[in-house]
Amino acid sequence: MKRSILFACACLLLAACSNPSKMVQLADQVQAQAVCESGTGTSETMEVIGGKINTTYTIKFPAEFFQSEAIMNITPVMVYDGGEVVGQVLTVQGDKIMDNYNVVSSKNGGEISRNVSFDYKPGMENGVLELRAVAYNADRSKQYKFPTSYKVAEGVNSTYMLVKTEGAPAFEDDAYQKVIREQKESQILYTINQSNVRNTELKSAQMKEFEQYLKEAQENERKTIVSNDIIAYASPDGSLNLNSKLSEKRAKSAETAFVKTISKKAQVKDIPLNVSQISEDWEGFQELVQASDIPDKDLILRVLSMYSDPAVREREIKNMSAVFKTLADEVLPALRRARFIANVEYKNWSDEELTQIINSNIDQLDEEALLYGATLFDKNDAKAEVYKAAAKKYNSSRAYNNLAALSLKDKKVADAKGYLAKVSDKNAIYYNNMAVAAMQEGNYDAAAEYLAKAGNLAQAKENMGALLILKGDYKGAAASLAGTKSFNEALVNILTGNLDKASSILADAKCPCKSYLKAIIAARKGDNTAAKQLLEVAKKDEKLAKRAKTDVEFAKL
């Protein structure tokens, strides 16, 4: 009888030692903490990155705490103004439980870490991550709730959501020239081995036309003769020494003829005259042969490509006796020459003249003048009217792209897409503007596809930087945004902890949105006074004023 009583007592004692209720009683001995993923590595504060809040929590059980035949469920829960979100349950077991959960020694205790991830929901800025624990006996027939939860993290940083996603549209360039450079050319021919200028050459129709051009250029207030060039040549037959002397003599005779005859007739005065000579005109020779219908011209051109030595070229061509006779009759005479070249600058319409023409007689302008003229107006509506004129008259893809860019700046996505649908030249600017339209519609996947086609366009890289911030790729975003001096470049440097660089980008900024970023920088550096002052500027924007109330960045203010 005595033995039975002792055995019963031993069983009761063993049951007591395995009773999970004891764990509940000792709940305050359990330690729990969390390390949160952030743009700078880890943080005590939770942070949203790419729409996710990723945290690693650690729970430490002391020795003699965990009952050997107990099971425990630990549930991470995000508690916020909008409700609760439950994370994945962690189950641990005592060392006498035969399941496959994580084992905690009843004698020595233990430590277990787990990752938990939550999708961000509005209102989580003041959220609290807590661990809720429930213990069970071996067969789960009895449940023992822990009286309090373990709070492991408080507050969620959502600074990355300040990213600007309206996108940077791109504009097409115009090819309008304020100064148009033009040349007018004439030439005189010499007889073989001669350097004297024949009167018939100076009286040719071509020369009279050249003289008339010079005269009219002198009289035209929009034209300026910058210089005149004389280039004298010898044909590439004969010795190089002979041709060098001959081209030099021809240069001198051509200069004399120009000064005494042409410049006087054209009344050209005080214009620089540049005189030069080319001993053997192989370049002109090749051009004339290429343009001719000589039967063996391909063979001649091959010789020119095979040999660079003038003497060898001449020898090889002369060896083709039948061909050389044709060259001597049809090609070489045209290379015994001196060229007269007038270099003229034409002063195009000034900005004031263009603006006046746009307002009075826009139909007389060509495409380039219209595309440039649009940039002379400050208001988008006025710019658009000029671009519309270019689009209507010339079906200009560049004008349609620019109309789309203007619409995107005003966030008129439907109008922008209508203009882009009329673009026939689908270049990098087109794909960038399609991406901006997609960004303004919130279709970031489509935007990324368009930007991939836009290549290295500056605006495309800037827009890709915004998308990379949204995805949580801050390193890639920093590379894409580098040098833009934009809001987003400052933001990504804040997210990665480069506060000084962000400050330099924002140095002269005074608008509410950039002042908000400057306030974040000040708060992170512990300068609460500056942070408060900057917030006063930022709060002029109602949305930012509302955000500041729950922004964990300013929790210490």
Summary of the structure (lengths in Angstrom):
residues: 557
radius of gyration: 42.2
end to end distance: 73.4
largest distance: 152.4
contacts: 1764
relative contact order: 0.09
helix: 50%
strand: 21%
